[in-house]
Amino acid sequence: MRQDEIWDAEAAQGYDTPGTGMFAPEVLEPTVDRLAALADGGRALEFAIGTGRVAVPLAGRGVPVTGIESSRPMLDRLRTKADEATIPVVLGDMATAEAPGPFRLVYLVYNTISNLLTQAEQVACFRNAARHLGPGGRFVIELWVPEVRKLPPGQQAVVWRSEAGYIGLDTYDVLRQRVVSHHFRFGEGRDARVFRSPHRYIWPAELDLMAQLAGFELESRHADWRGAEFTAESRSHVSVYRLPG
């Protein structure tokens, strides 16, 4: 499926969950705090800005935010929260689209770089970030660590969340470094709904090499937005790359 087929009007409508999930204050506030500090008084550009989960509160902190977004329905949802004058957005692919810059900070949150399904596209995304930054500018990526260690021989799927009314599982294609995330939601009856999205997973070391190809240096890597230590057991990371000053 193409990304514009996945992130359609129905997906955009169900994306926002105010106060819960990725919109929970304990998730969102540390994200905004860290990005505001990294912007360091300059302008910020969000790749795959979506419905504005992060951009709207970040702009509320006084950080000028611009976005790039490929989904018109997601952008339409953002426009119910902030107009073009407040948060300008370029409709296009984060690997190639250009926004008027330069910026002090470019960022990608919640695993979004994995929506690009080839290594070449992911490298292009890094290079696009570099084009938008001035000397000393930073590119920040929040990304999950592939959980292939959980796969015994012959098994291709991992259940990563199971709770009342919801099961989340990933199916892996280790040959092509692909994963499809399946989100099953169900009630008391026999019917259930499923939302699926394909991704190309990236190991931290591979991500660092992509950064080097685009001229970045790794400045820091933590397990979360609060700055917890990144270890072999961490399920995700926040990596900050910087262009030479």
C-alpha positions as CSV (number, residue, x, y, z in Angstrom):
1,M,0.0,0.0,0.0
2,R,1.1,3.5,-0.7
3,Q,1.4,5.9,2.2
4,D,-1.4,8.1,0.9
5,E,-3.7,5.0,0.9
6,I,-2.7,4.2,4.5
7,W,-3.1,7.7,5.9
8,D,-6.5,8.4,4.5
9,A,-9.4,10.4,6.0
10,E,-10.4,7.5,8.3
11,A,-6.9,7.1,9.6
12,A,-6.6,10.8,10.2
13,Q,-9.9,10.9,12.0
14,G,-8.8,8.2,14.4
15,Y,-5.2,9.4,14.9
16,D,-5.8,11.9,17.6
17,T,-6.4,10.5,21.1
18,P,-6.3,13.6,23.3
19,G,-4.9,12.9,26.7
20,T,-4.1,9.3,26.1
21,G,-1.7,7.1,24.2
22,M,1.0,9.2,22.4
23,F,-1.1,12.3,23.3
24,A,-0.8,11.6,27.1
25,P,0.9,14.5,28.9
26,E,3.7,12.2,30.2
27,V,4.5,11.3,26.6
28,L,4.0,14.6,24.9
29,E,5.4,17.1,27.4
30,P,9.0,15.6,27.6
31,T,9.0,15.5,23.8
32,V,8.1,19.2,23.4
33,D,10.5,20.2,26.2
34,R,13.5,18.5,24.6
35,L,12.7,19.8,21.1
36,A,12.2,23.4,22.4
37,A,15.6,23.2,24.0
38,L,17.3,21.8,20.9
39,A,15.7,24.5,18.7
40,D,17.7,26.9,20.8
41,G,15.7,29.9,19.9
42,G,15.6,29.1,16.1
43,R,13.1,27.8,13.6
44,A,12.1,24.1,13.5
45,L,10.9,21.9,10.7
46,E,8.9,18.7,11.3
47,F,9.1,16.0,8.7
48,A,5.7,14.1,8.5
49,I,4.0,16.7,10.7
50,G,0.7,14.7,10.7
51,T,-2.1,16.2,12.7
52,G,0.2,18.4,14.7
53,R,0.5,16.3,17.8
54,V,4.0,17.8,18.5
55,A,4.0,20.9,16.3
56,V,1.0,22.6,17.9
57,P,2.3,22.5,21.5
58,L,5.9,23.3,20.3
59,A,4.6,26.4,18.4
60,G,2.7,27.2,21.6
61,R,6.1,27.4,23.3
62,G,7.2,30.2,20.9
63,V,9.2,28.0,18.5
64,P,8.4,28.9,14.9
65,V,7.4,25.5,13.3
66,T,7.0,24.6,9.7
67,G,6.0,21.2,8.5
68,I,6.2,18.7,5.5
69,E,3.4,16.2,5.2
70,S,2.4,13.8,2.4
71,S,-1.2,13.1,3.5
72,R,-3.8,15.7,2.7
73,P,-6.3,14.2,5.2
74,M,-3.7,14.5,8.0
75,L,-3.0,18.1,7.0
76,D,-6.7,18.9,6.9
77,R,-6.9,17.6,10.5
78,L,-4.0,19.8,11.5
79,R,-5.8,22.8,10.0
80,T,-8.6,22.4,12.6
81,K,-5.9,23.3,15.2
82,A,-3.6,25.8,13.5
83,D,-3.9,27.9,10.4
84,E,-1.2,28.3,7.6
85,A,0.0,31.5,9.2
86,T,0.7,29.8,12.5
87,I,2.2,26.5,11.2
88,P,3.0,26.6,7.4
89,V,3.1,23.2,5.8
90,V,4.5,22.0,2.5
91,L,2.5,19.0,1.0
92,G,5.0,16.5,-0.1
93,D,7.4,13.6,0.6
94,M,9.8,14.2,3.5
95,A,12.7,12.7,1.5
96,T,12.4,15.2,-1.3
97,A,10.1,18.2,-0.5
98,E,11.6,21.5,0.3
99,A,10.4,24.2,2.8
100,P,11.7,27.8,2.9
101,G,14.6,27.8,5.4
102,P,17.1,27.6,6.8
103,F,16.1,26.0,10.1
104,R,17.9,25.4,13.4
105,L,16.2,22.1,14.0
106,V,14.7,19.3,11.8
107,Y,12.9,16.5,13.6
108,L,11.1,13.2,13.0
109,V,9.1,11.7,15.8
110,Y,7.3,8.4,16.6
111,N,9.2,6.1,14.2
112,T,8.1,8.1,11.1
113,I,11.4,7.6,9.1
114,S,10.5,3.9,8.9
115,N,7.5,4.8,6.7
116,L,10.1,5.2,3.9
117,L,10.4,1.7,2.7
118,T,13.8,1.6,1.1
119,Q,17.3,2.4,2.4
120,A,17.8,4.8,-0.5
121,E,14.7,6.8,0.6
122,Q,15.8,6.9,4.2
123,V,19.3,8.2,3.2
124,A,17.6,10.8,1.0
125,C,15.6,11.9,4.1
126,F,18.8,12.6,6.0
127,R,20.2,14.5,3.0
128,N,17.0,16.5,2.8
129,A,17.3,17.4,6.5
130,A,20.8,18.6,5.9
131,R,19.7,20.8,3.0
132,H,17.3,22.6,5.4
133,L,19.7,23.2,8.2
134,G,22.4,25.9,8.7
135,P,25.8,25.2,10.1
136,G,25.5,23.6,13.6
137,G,21.9,22.6,12.9
138,R,20.4,19.5,14.4
139,F,18.4,16.6,13.1
140,V,16.5,14.6,15.7
141,I,14.9,11.2,15.2
142,E,12.8,9.1,17.5
143,L,12.8,5.5,16.4
144,W,12.1,2.0,17.8
145,V,14.7,-0.7,18.0
146,P,13.8,-3.8,15.9
147,E,12.7,-6.6,18.1
148,V,14.0,-9.5,16.0
149,R,15.7,-11.0,19.0
150,K,12.3,-12.1,20.1
151,L,11.8,-14.2,16.9
152,P,12.7,-17.9,17.4
153,P,13.5,-19.9,14.2
154,G,10.5,-20.2,12.0
155,Q,8.5,-17.5,13.7
156,Q,7.7,-14.3,11.8
157,A,5.5,-12.3,14.2
158,V,5.9,-10.6,17.6
159,V,3.0,-9.4,19.8
160,W,4.2,-6.2,21.3
161,R,1.0,-5.2,23.1
162,S,-2.0,-7.1,24.3
163,E,-4.7,-5.4,26.4
164,A,-8.5,-5.3,26.7
165,G,-9.9,-4.5,23.3
166,Y,-6.5,-4.3,21.5
167,I,-3.7,-6.4,20.2
168,G,-0.7,-5.0,18.4
169,L,1.7,-7.3,16.5
170,D,4.4,-7.0,14.0
171,T,5.2,-9.4,11.2
172,Y,8.9,-9.4,10.0
173,D,10.5,-10.0,6.6
174,V,14.2,-10.1,7.8
175,L,15.5,-10.6,4.3
176,R,14.2,-7.2,3.1
177,Q,14.3,-5.6,6.6
178,R,10.6,-4.9,6.4
179,V,7.9,-5.1,9.1
180,V,4.2,-4.7,8.9
181,S,2.4,-3.4,12.1
182,H,-1.0,-4.8,12.7
183,H,-3.4,-3.0,15.1
184,F,-6.5,-5.1,16.0
185,R,-9.3,-3.4,17.9
186,F,-12.3,-5.3,19.1
187,G,-15.2,-5.3,21.6
188,E,-17.5,-8.0,23.1
189,G,-18.8,-9.3,19.8
190,R,-17.2,-11.3,17.0
191,D,-16.2,-8.3,14.8
192,A,-12.8,-6.6,14.9
193,R,-11.1,-3.8,13.0
194,V,-7.5,-3.9,11.8
195,F,-5.2,-1.1,10.7
196,R,-1.9,-2.1,9.0
197,S,1.1,-0.1,8.1
198,P,4.4,-1.2,6.4
199,H,7.8,-0.1,7.6
200,R,11.5,-0.6,6.9
201,Y,13.2,-1.0,10.2
202,I,16.7,0.5,10.9
203,W,19.3,-0.6,13.3
204,P,20.9,2.3,15.3
205,A,24.3,1.7,13.7
206,E,22.8,1.8,10.2
207,L,21.1,5.0,11.1
208,D,24.4,6.5,12.2
209,L,25.9,5.5,8.8
210,M,23.0,7.2,7.0
211,A,23.8,10.3,9.0
212,Q,27.4,10.3,8.1
213,L,26.6,10.0,4.4
214,A,24.6,13.3,4.8
215,G,27.4,15.0,6.7
216,F,26.0,14.7,10.2
217,E,27.7,13.6,13.4
218,L,26.0,11.8,16.3
219,E,25.7,14.2,19.2
220,S,23.7,12.1,21.6
221,R,21.5,9.1,21.9
222,H,19.0,8.4,24.8
223,A,16.4,5.8,25.4
224,D,13.6,8.4,25.7
225,W,12.9,12.2,25.6
226,R,13.7,12.6,29.3
227,G,17.3,11.5,28.6
228,A,17.4,8.0,30.0
229,E,20.5,6.0,29.2
230,F,20.3,4.0,26.0
231,T,21.2,0.3,26.6
232,A,21.0,-3.0,24.8
233,E,17.6,-3.5,26.4
234,S,16.1,-0.2,25.2
235,R,13.1,-0.6,23.0
236,S,13.5,2.8,21.3
237,H,15.9,5.8,21.1
238,V,16.0,9.5,20.5
239,S,19.1,10.3,18.4
240,V,20.4,13.8,17.9
241,Y,22.6,14.4,14.9
242,R,24.4,17.7,14.2
243,L,26.0,19.3,11.2
244,P,29.5,20.8,11.8
245,G,29.3,24.4,13.0
